Amino acid sequence: MFAVFARTRKALGAFTIFASLTALAACNVPNSTGGPSINTNKPVPVALLVPSGSGSANDASLAKSLENAARLAMSELSGVTIDLRVYSTAGNANQAASMATKAVNDGAKIILGPVFAQSANAAGVAVSRRNVNVLSFSNNPSIAGGNVFILGNTFQNTANRLTRYAARQGKGKILVVNGNDQAEAQGRAAIQAAIQNSGASLAGTTSFELSQNGIVNALPKISAQVRSSGAQSIFLTSGTSGALPFLAGLLPENGVNPANIQYIGLQRWDIPANALSLPGLQGGWFAIPDPALSGRFSGRYQARYGAAPHPIAGLAYDGIAAIGALVKAGKANALTTTALTQPQGFVGVNGIFRLRGNGTNERGLAIAQIQNGSVVIIDPAPRSFSGAGF
């Protein structure tokens, strides 16, 4: 089992915690500040910052997929012309700052990207006094705010969706189980915050050292805490690239029976596909973007470029589509903060989403369950922000 743990960590290192977004519909754009004035009758200059130039084949592939997705979005806009200018950051924060400055000097009215959190933060700081907003592909909320927005799905979105669903299903007494690194601690905090606003209750928290011995040594404590707390669910912050395969194998052997205790995952359990066969995950819940919408985007991308899109390529598509929808309203303030954060949001390639004033986002997600090694949607993604998922 621990061999699976090591193998999947290597295979999924490039994915980590990203998600995606398609054709968007913008409604009334109010007057505001916090962004440039634009001429909606002319092509709108948009900068796309991608991680090419680092010497990494993975970065180059990601950069190409993001640019492809952006150009696909441009080809599907109606009544709006985007002047897309692509800049290479080499995956480096200093170069990202330089390229962001160059992009604004070249006339960019908004910046799409970069991917990595440090680079996105640096780009935002570099142009913070230039009245230009940055729509980053990051999902790290610590960099959000001011002129920087994150498009990637966050732990908080996933935790909110799953805890609300658990409460409605009578499984809302939740024990949180996390590995003792920074990312999983952030995941635990997101779950705790979600519980406070969901009708669920916290049965407790427990953690383990991220090593084989650490997990084995923690299992009796986790099992005892499940029994003593009366937990109806355990919410696991680990993913398939980390400790999850090991936990899924050993927790049932230590008395945490998934037939009696609901397993819930903060990260996706369907990547790689072989994770779906883990016995301990059968019946478990996790959240995913709207599969119908994301599937259509993948099909259009594959038909145009002859390959599957990178898992976060949809973020570039939707950044362009959101910009296009806002510009189509014909108002000079279409790219201001107030316009970008319109409460009705947008419909993206992975479902509905909206940008918040603090730079984070909210997303409509579906609840998936593993049944006999397959992913089954047991609660569809909401189609509006007044839907059941919110």
PALUM-819094 format. One record per residue (C-alpha): residue number from 1; chain; x, y, z. Coordinates in pm, 1 decimal. Example, Ala and Ser with C-alpha at 12.3 -4.5 7.8 and 13.67 -1.06 7.14 Angstrom:
2
[1 "A" [1230.0 -450.0 780.0]]
[2 "A" [1367.0 -106.0 714.0]]
This chain:
390
[1 "A" [0.0 0.0 0.0]]
[2 "A" [275.9 244.3 83.8]]
[3 "A" [424.3 175.5 -259.4]]
[4 "A" [105.2 322.1 -406.1]]
[5 "A" [148.9 623.4 -178.1]]
[6 "A" [497.9 688.4 -314.7]]
[7 "A" [408.1 615.9 -675.7]]
[8 "A" [103.2 843.6 -688.7]]
[9 "A" [289.3 1128.6 -519.0]]
[10 "A" [535.4 1131.5 -809.2]]
[11 "A" [266.0 1096.2 -1075.3]]
[12 "A" [47.5 1379.2 -950.1]]
[13 "A" [304.1 1632.5 -842.5]]
[14 "A" [223.2 1856.7 -1136.5]]
[15 "A" [-150.5 1869.7 -1063.1]]
[16 "A" [-170.5 1969.0 -699.4]]
[17 "A" [-468.1 2180.8 -607.1]]
[18 "A" [-596.9 2339.8 -923.4]]
[19 "A" [-935.8 2333.0 -1087.7]]
[20 "A" [-1087.1 2500.2 -1389.5]]
[21 "A" [-1379.3 2714.5 -1533.3]]
[22 "A" [-1668.3 2845.4 -2009.1]]
[23 "A" [-1863.8 3084.2 -2209.3]]
[24 "A" [-1974.5 3343.3 -1961.5]]
[25 "A" [-2268.0 3576.5 -1944.5]]
[26 "A" [-2218.3 3913.8 -1781.1]]
[27 "A" [-2511.1 4127.5 -1677.6]]
[28 "A" [-2526.4 4490.1 -1566.1]]
[29 "A" [-2182.1 4632.3 -1494.9]]
[30 "A" [-2202.1 4913.9 -1238.8]]
[31 "A" [-1983.4 5220.9 -1232.5]]
[32 "A" [-1671.4 5171.0 -1023.1]]
[33 "A" [-1302.9 5231.7 -976.6]]
[34 "A" [-1027.5 4974.1 -931.0]]
[35 "A" [-938.8 4917.3 -1292.7]]
[36 "A" [-873.6 5093.9 -1621.8]]
[37 "A" [-1116.7 5265.4 -1853.3]]
[38 "A" [-1137.0 5086.1 -2188.2]]
[39 "A" [-1269.6 5152.7 -2535.8]]
[40 "A" [-1508.7 4863.4 -2598.9]]
[41 "A" [-1527.3 4946.5 -2971.4]]
[42 "A" [-1163.3 4849.4 -3022.3]]
[43 "A" [-970.1 4526.0 -2955.4]]
[44 "A" [-906.3 4497.1 -2581.1]]
[45 "A" [-536.9 4442.6 -2495.7]]
[46 "A" [-505.4 4143.4 -2261.0]]
[47 "A" [-175.7 4004.9 -2128.7]]
[48 "A" [-137.7 3631.1 -2073.8]]
[49 "A" [150.8 3538.5 -1841.4]]
[50 "A" [257.2 3173.4 -1875.2]]
[51 "A" [546.0 2973.3 -1721.4]]
[52 "A" [735.6 2897.3 -2045.2]]
[53 "A" [1107.4 2963.8 -2062.2]]
[54 "A" [1200.2 2785.8 -1739.6]]
[55 "A" [1366.1 2493.6 -1916.5]]
[56 "A" [1106.9 2256.3 -1770.2]]
[57 "A" [912.0 2045.2 -2018.4]]
[58 "A" [614.8 2044.0 -1777.9]]
[59 "A" [612.3 2424.1 -1761.1]]
[60 "A" [636.5 2450.3 -2139.4]]
[61 "A" [348.2 2206.4 -2186.4]]
[62 "A" [136.3 2390.9 -1930.5]]
[63 "A" [213.3 2725.9 -2093.6]]
[64 "A" [109.8 2597.1 -2435.3]]
[65 "A" [-213.3 2449.0 -2302.5]]
[66 "A" [-305.7 2774.6 -2129.2]]
[67 "A" [-239.8 2974.8 -2446.6]]
[68 "A" [-435.3 2724.8 -2656.3]]
[69 "A" [-732.2 2746.7 -2421.2]]
[70 "A" [-721.4 3126.4 -2423.8]]
[71 "A" [-718.4 3132.6 -2803.8]]
[72 "A" [-1002.1 2879.3 -2816.2]]
[73 "A" [-1205.0 3113.7 -2596.7]]
[74 "A" [-1122.0 3407.4 -2823.2]]
[75 "A" [-1245.7 3214.3 -3126.2]]
[76 "A" [-1578.2 3149.5 -2951.9]]
[77 "A" [-1645.9 3507.9 -2842.7]]
[78 "A" [-1920.8 3696.1 -3021.6]]
[79 "A" [-1902.1 4068.6 -3085.0]]
[80 "A" [-1578.1 4119.1 -2889.9]]
[81 "A" [-1218.2 4122.6 -3011.7]]
[82 "A" [-930.8 4045.9 -2774.9]]
[83 "A" [-574.9 4155.4 -2851.8]]
[84 "A" [-390.4 3877.0 -2668.7]]
[85 "A" [-23.9 3929.3 -2588.0]]
[86 "A" [166.1 3637.8 -2437.3]]
[87 "A" [458.3 3684.7 -2196.4]]
[88 "A" [690.2 3415.9 -2057.0]]
[89 "A" [759.4 3421.3 -1682.8]]
[90 "A" [991.6 3116.6 -1673.1]]
[91 "A" [797.3 3018.6 -1360.8]]
[92 "A" [1000.9 3281.3 -1177.2]]
[93 "A" [855.5 3552.1 -952.8]]
[94 "A" [1107.9 3819.6 -1051.3]]
[95 "A" [1049.1 3761.3 -1420.8]]
[96 "A" [674.0 3756.1 -1362.3]]
[97 "A" [699.1 4101.8 -1206.5]]
[98 "A" [908.2 4226.6 -1499.2]]
[99 "A" [670.6 4080.5 -1756.6]]
[100 "A" [366.5 4224.8 -1579.3]]
[101 "A" [527.0 4568.6 -1588.0]]
[102 "A" [618.5 4525.5 -1954.6]]
[103 "A" [265.4 4411.6 -2035.5]]
[104 "A" [112.0 4723.5 -1882.0]]
[105 "A" [370.8 4942.2 -2054.6]]
[106 "A" [265.4 4770.2 -2377.8]]
[107 "A" [-94.3 4871.1 -2312.0]]
[108 "A" [-250.4 4570.3 -2136.9]]
[109 "A" [-576.3 4657.2 -1960.8]]
[110 "A" [-587.9 4334.9 -1759.3]]
[111 "A" [-345.6 4049.0 -1685.6]]
[112 "A" [-442.6 3681.8 -1708.1]]
[113 "A" [-207.5 3456.9 -1509.4]]
[114 "A" [54.4 3373.5 -1387.6]]
[115 "A" [12.4 3018.2 -1255.1]]
[116 "A" [232.5 2990.6 -946.2]]
[117 "A" [139.4 3177.8 -630.6]]
[118 "A" [468.6 3361.4 -579.7]]
[119 "A" [473.3 3472.0 -941.0]]
[120 "A" [112.8 3588.5 -925.7]]
[121 "A" [180.6 3783.5 -609.8]]
[122 "A" [488.0 3944.9 -763.1]]
[123 "A" [297.3 4038.3 -1078.5]]
[124 "A" [20.5 4194.0 -873.5]]
[125 "A" [260.3 4398.5 -664.4]]
[126 "A" [447.2 4516.2 -974.7]]
[127 "A" [135.8 4669.7 -1131.0]]
[128 "A" [-57.7 4757.4 -815.7]]
[129 "A" [-13.3 5130.2 -878.1]]
[130 "A" [-98.3 5102.8 -1248.1]]
[131 "A" [-473.7 5045.7 -1199.1]]
[132 "A" [-463.1 4700.7 -1364.2]]
[133 "A" [-621.5 4384.9 -1223.8]]
[134 "A" [-455.4 4041.3 -1228.7]]
[135 "A" [-663.8 3724.6 -1278.5]]
[136 "A" [-421.0 3461.1 -1154.7]]
[137 "A" [-444.3 3088.6 -1221.8]]
[138 "A" [-340.6 3019.5 -862.2]]
[139 "A" [-576.1 2874.7 -601.0]]
[140 "A" [-376.6 3004.4 -304.2]]
[141 "A" [-597.6 3246.9 -106.4]]
[142 "A" [-299.1 3396.6 76.6]]
[143 "A" [-206.9 3599.5 -235.4]]
[144 "A" [-561.0 3715.6 -309.6]]
[145 "A" [-671.0 4073.6 -252.0]]
[146 "A" [-608.6 4421.3 -382.2]]
[147 "A" [-567.2 4390.8 -757.9]]
[148 "A" [-501.8 4012.7 -750.3]]
[149 "A" [-781.9 3759.6 -799.1]]
[150 "A" [-737.2 3381.3 -795.2]]
[151 "A" [-928.5 3169.2 -1045.6]]
[152 "A" [-829.0 2825.8 -914.5]]
[153 "A" [-1067.8 2628.4 -695.8]]
[154 "A" [-990.6 2664.4 -324.7]]
[155 "A" [-1002.1 2431.1 -27.3]]
[156 "A" [-1271.3 2658.9 115.6]]
[157 "A" [-1504.6 2606.5 -180.4]]
[158 "A" [-1470.2 2229.9 -154.8]]
[159 "A" [-1504.8 2224.4 223.5]]
[160 "A" [-1814.9 2445.5 212.1]]
[161 "A" [-1986.7 2223.7 -44.7]]
[162 "A" [-1911.3 1896.0 128.4]]
[163 "A" [-1990.6 2001.6 485.0]]
[164 "A" [-2328.2 2145.2 379.9]]
[165 "A" [-2410.8 1825.2 198.4]]
[166 "A" [-2302.7 1612.1 494.6]]
[167 "A" [-2525.6 1814.5 726.4]]
[168 "A" [-2825.1 1766.5 495.6]]
[169 "A" [-2760.9 1392.7 480.7]]
[170 "A" [-2753.0 1351.5 859.1]]
[171 "A" [-2377.3 1290.9 860.0]]
[172 "A" [-2269.4 1632.5 982.6]]
[173 "A" [-2078.0 1536.2 1298.4]]
[174 "A" [-1732.9 1550.5 1140.5]]
[175 "A" [-1386.8 1444.4 1257.4]]
[176 "A" [-1109.8 1615.4 1058.3]]
[177 "A" [-797.5 1407.5 985.8]]
[178 "A" [-493.2 1582.6 838.3]]
[179 "A" [-126.0 1529.9 771.8]]
[180 "A" [105.0 1767.3 955.4]]
[181 "A" [228.6 1981.5 666.2]]
[182 "A" [129.1 2336.8 576.3]]
[183 "A" [-107.9 2251.2 292.1]]
[184 "A" [-304.1 1995.5 492.1]]
[185 "A" [-316.2 2228.1 793.2]]
[186 "A" [-470.1 2490.5 563.0]]
[187 "A" [-716.6 2228.2 449.2]]
[188 "A" [-810.2 2150.9 809.3]]
[189 "A" [-867.9 2521.5 875.9]]
[190 "A" [-1091.9 2544.0 569.1]]
[191 "A" [-1301.0 2250.0 688.4]]
[192 "A" [-1333.7 2396.9 1037.9]]
[193 "A" [-1447.4 2729.7 892.6]]
[194 "A" [-1696.4 2550.0 666.9]]
[195 "A" [-1841.7 2353.2 958.3]]
[196 "A" [-1917.5 2675.3 1145.0]]
[197 "A" [-2135.2 2797.7 857.0]]
[198 "A" [-2297.5 2475.6 737.8]]
[199 "A" [-2518.8 2325.4 1005.7]]
[200 "A" [-2257.2 2055.8 1064.4]]
[201 "A" [-2062.0 2013.4 1389.4]]
[202 "A" [-1698.1 1943.5 1468.0]]
[203 "A" [-1638.8 1607.7 1635.8]]
[204 "A" [-1269.0 1691.4 1670.4]]
[205 "A" [-943.6 1708.9 1480.1]]
[206 "A" [-648.2 1475.3 1469.6]]
[207 "A" [-325.1 1476.7 1270.6]]
[208 "A" [-41.5 1246.3 1175.2]]
[209 "A" [319.9 1272.6 1067.1]]
[210 "A" [352.9 1239.9 690.3]]
[211 "A" [558.4 923.8 685.5]]
[212 "A" [481.1 553.7 683.4]]
[213 "A" [559.7 516.9 1052.8]]
[214 "A" [376.2 838.2 1134.1]]
[215 "A" [56.8 714.9 973.9]]
[216 "A" [80.0 368.3 1128.4]]
[217 "A" [141.7 514.5 1474.2]]
[218 "A" [-152.7 753.7 1441.2]]
[219 "A" [-411.2 493.2 1338.3]]
[220 "A" [-505.4 372.5 1690.9]]
[221 "A" [-556.5 735.2 1800.9]]
[222 "A" [-771.1 814.6 1497.7]]
[223 "A" [-981.2 502.8 1548.4]]
[224 "A" [-1028.3 573.8 1918.8]]
[225 "A" [-1127.4 933.5 1849.3]]
[226 "A" [-1387.3 826.0 1594.6]]
[227 "A" [-1546.5 599.3 1857.0]]
[228 "A" [-1526.6 837.7 2151.1]]
[229 "A" [-1648.3 1143.9 1961.4]]
[230 "A" [-1948.1 980.9 1799.0]]
[231 "A" [-1831.0 1108.6 1461.2]]
[232 "A" [-2060.2 1031.5 1170.1]]
[233 "A" [-1800.5 1128.8 908.6]]
[234 "A" [-1425.2 1163.9 876.8]]
[235 "A" [-1300.2 1443.0 651.6]]
[236 "A" [-955.8 1359.4 507.9]]
[237 "A" [-733.6 1640.3 382.6]]
[238 "A" [-480.0 1406.7 215.8]]
[239 "A" [-494.4 1343.0 -156.0]]
[240 "A" [-411.3 1052.1 -383.3]]
[241 "A" [-66.2 1201.9 -438.4]]
[242 "A" [-5.8 1187.1 -63.5]]
[243 "A" [-119.3 972.0 226.6]]
[244 "A" [-473.1 893.8 111.8]]
[245 "A" [-405.3 548.1 -42.2]]
[246 "A" [-233.6 440.0 277.3]]
[247 "A" [-513.2 574.3 498.7]]
[248 "A" [-778.5 414.7 279.2]]
[249 "A" [-612.7 77.5 322.1]]
[250 "A" [-543.1 90.5 694.5]]
[251 "A" [-827.5 289.3 850.9]]
[252 "A" [-1085.3 13.8 783.2]]
[253 "A" [-845.1 -242.0 928.3]]
[254 "A" [-829.5 -28.9 1243.5]]
[255 "A" [-1201.2 -15.8 1305.1]]
[256 "A" [-1304.4 287.1 1096.7]]
[257 "A" [-1550.3 101.5 876.7]]
[258 "A" [-1663.0 302.3 571.6]]
[259 "A" [-1992.5 115.7 586.0]]
[260 "A" [-2064.9 294.1 916.8]]
[261 "A" [-1851.9 611.5 898.1]]
[262 "A" [-1879.0 837.5 596.0]]
[263 "A" [-1541.9 906.2 433.7]]
[264 "A" [-1514.1 1256.8 280.1]]
[265 "A" [-1220.5 1393.1 79.6]]
[266 "A" [-1098.6 1749.3 47.4]]
[267 "A" [-902.6 1664.4 -267.4]]
[268 "A" [-1013.8 1479.4 -579.1]]
[269 "A" [-1013.6 1101.4 -549.5]]
[270 "A" [-1056.1 1024.0 -920.2]]
[271 "A" [-700.6 1114.7 -1027.2]]
[272 "A" [-523.8 885.5 -1105.0]]
[273 "A" [-797.4 645.0 -1209.6]]
[274 "A" [-646.6 353.4 -1015.8]]
[275 "A" [-735.0 531.3 -688.6]]
[276 "A" [-1098.1 444.7 -757.7]]
[277 "A" [-1024.6 80.4 -686.6]]
[278 "A" [-906.6 138.6 -328.1]]
[279 "A" [-1145.6 -59.5 -103.3]]
[280 "A" [-1149.2 200.5 174.2]]
[281 "A" [-1270.8 472.9 -62.2]]
[282 "A" [-1579.2 287.6 -185.4]]
[283 "A" [-1880.2 493.6 -86.7]]
[284 "A" [-1663.0 798.9 -16.6]]
[285 "A" [-1757.9 1152.9 -117.4]]
[286 "A" [-1552.8 1425.5 -282.8]]
[287 "A" [-1631.7 1734.6 -490.2]]
[288 "A" [-1562.9 1793.5 -859.9]]
[289 "A" [-1645.0 2059.2 -1119.8]]
[290 "A" [-1960.4 2011.0 -1324.7]]
[291 "A" [-1859.2 1705.2 -1534.4]]
[292 "A" [-2093.5 1783.0 -1825.2]]
[293 "A" [-1951.3 2131.4 -1879.6]]
[294 "A" [-1588.4 2032.0 -1826.3]]
[295 "A" [-1635.7 1736.8 -2062.4]]
[296 "A" [-1764.9 1963.2 -2338.8]]
[297 "A" [-1466.0 2192.7 -2302.3]]
[298 "A" [-1223.9 1899.9 -2320.2]]
[299 "A" [-1395.8 1775.8 -2634.4]]
[300 "A" [-1373.0 2113.0 -2809.0]]
[301 "A" [-1010.1 2154.0 -2706.0]]
[302 "A" [-921.3 1802.1 -2825.8]]
[303 "A" [-1093.0 1858.7 -3158.2]]
[304 "A" [-901.1 2181.7 -3219.0]]
[305 "A" [-555.2 2088.8 -3087.7]]
[306 "A" [-545.1 1709.6 -3109.9]]
[307 "A" [-462.9 1654.3 -2743.6]]
[308 "A" [-631.4 1676.3 -2405.6]]
[309 "A" [-607.6 2010.1 -2221.5]]
[310 "A" [-398.5 2046.5 -1909.8]]
[311 "A" [-616.7 2012.9 -1597.0]]
[312 "A" [-604.1 2390.1 -1534.8]]
[313 "A" [-628.5 2504.7 -1897.2]]
[314 "A" [-994.3 2586.6 -1845.6]]
[315 "A" [-889.8 2872.7 -1619.6]]
[316 "A" [-737.1 3050.5 -1918.4]]
[317 "A" [-1045.3 2987.6 -2129.5]]
[318 "A" [-1270.9 3133.1 -1866.2]]
[319 "A" [-1052.5 3428.9 -1792.0]]
[320 "A" [-1084.3 3529.3 -2157.7]]
[321 "A" [-1453.5 3441.7 -2169.3]]
[322 "A" [-1527.4 3647.2 -1857.5]]
[323 "A" [-1338.0 3944.1 -1998.8]]
[324 "A" [-1524.9 3907.9 -2326.7]]
[325 "A" [-1864.2 3888.7 -2158.3]]
[326 "A" [-1794.4 4199.2 -1950.8]]
[327 "A" [-1657.7 4396.0 -2247.0]]
[328 "A" [-1960.2 4300.2 -2458.4]]
[329 "A" [-2179.3 4502.1 -2220.8]]
[330 "A" [-2016.8 4803.9 -2389.9]]
[331 "A" [-1912.0 4995.1 -2080.2]]
[332 "A" [-1577.9 5163.2 -2029.6]]
[333 "A" [-1557.5 5029.3 -1673.7]]
[334 "A" [-1594.7 4663.8 -1780.3]]
[335 "A" [-1259.7 4553.6 -1628.6]]
[336 "A" [-1286.6 4729.8 -1293.3]]
[337 "A" [-1301.9 4547.8 -962.2]]
[338 "A" [-1675.1 4606.7 -923.2]]
[339 "A" [-1744.7 4468.5 -1269.7]]
[340 "A" [-1530.5 4160.1 -1212.0]]
[341 "A" [-1701.7 4089.3 -878.5]]
[342 "A" [-2061.4 4113.7 -998.3]]
[343 "A" [-2266.2 3896.7 -757.9]]
[344 "A" [-2441.7 3688.9 -1024.8]]
[345 "A" [-2103.4 3562.0 -1140.3]]
[346 "A" [-2036.8 3367.8 -1458.2]]
[347 "A" [-2095.3 3022.5 -1605.1]]
[348 "A" [-1761.0 2861.6 -1679.8]]
[349 "A" [-1631.0 2544.7 -1841.7]]
[350 "A" [-1643.1 2375.2 -1502.2]]
[351 "A" [-1961.9 2539.7 -1378.0]]
[352 "A" [-2067.5 2862.8 -1214.4]]
[353 "A" [-1813.7 3083.8 -1043.0]]
[354 "A" [-1783.4 3435.7 -913.7]]
[355 "A" [-1495.6 3650.5 -797.6]]
[356 "A" [-1515.2 3801.6 -451.6]]
[357 "A" [-1404.3 4143.0 -336.2]]
[358 "A" [-1126.6 3986.8 -127.5]]
[359 "A" [-972.8 3831.1 -440.5]]
[360 "A" [-1091.0 3474.5 -378.2]]
[361 "A" [-1371.6 3298.7 -561.2]]
[362 "A" [-1681.5 3087.9 -510.9]]
[363 "A" [-1756.6 2788.4 -732.2]]
[364 "A" [-2046.0 2556.6 -791.0]]
[365 "A" [-1927.6 2197.0 -745.4]]
[366 "A" [-2087.9 1855.4 -781.1]]
[367 "A" [-2076.2 1588.1 -510.6]]
[368 "A" [-1925.7 1264.1 -639.8]]
[369 "A" [-1922.3 922.2 -477.7]]
[370 "A" [-1708.4 619.1 -558.8]]
[371 "A" [-1937.6 325.4 -626.9]]
[372 "A" [-1787.2 -7.4 -733.0]]
[373 "A" [-1474.7 163.8 -863.2]]
[374 "A" [-1661.8 428.2 -1062.8]]
[375 "A" [-1742.9 795.3 -1006.4]]
[376 "A" [-2114.3 864.2 -965.6]]
[377 "A" [-2260.5 1214.1 -923.5]]
[378 "A" [-2494.6 1199.7 -624.1]]
[379 "A" [-2568.5 1572.7 -601.3]]
[380 "A" [-2534.3 1780.0 -920.5]]
[381 "A" [-2344.9 2107.6 -933.7]]
[382 "A" [-2571.7 2409.6 -881.7]]
[383 "A" [-2643.2 2616.3 -1192.6]]
[384 "A" [-2687.8 2947.3 -1008.4]]
[385 "A" [-2576.0 3104.1 -682.3]]
[386 "A" [-2925.5 3064.1 -541.6]]
[387 "A" [-2903.9 2687.3 -595.6]]
[388 "A" [-2897.0 2413.1 -331.0]]
[389 "A" [-2516.8 2392.1 -331.2]]
[390 "A" [-2501.8 2737.8 -177.9]]
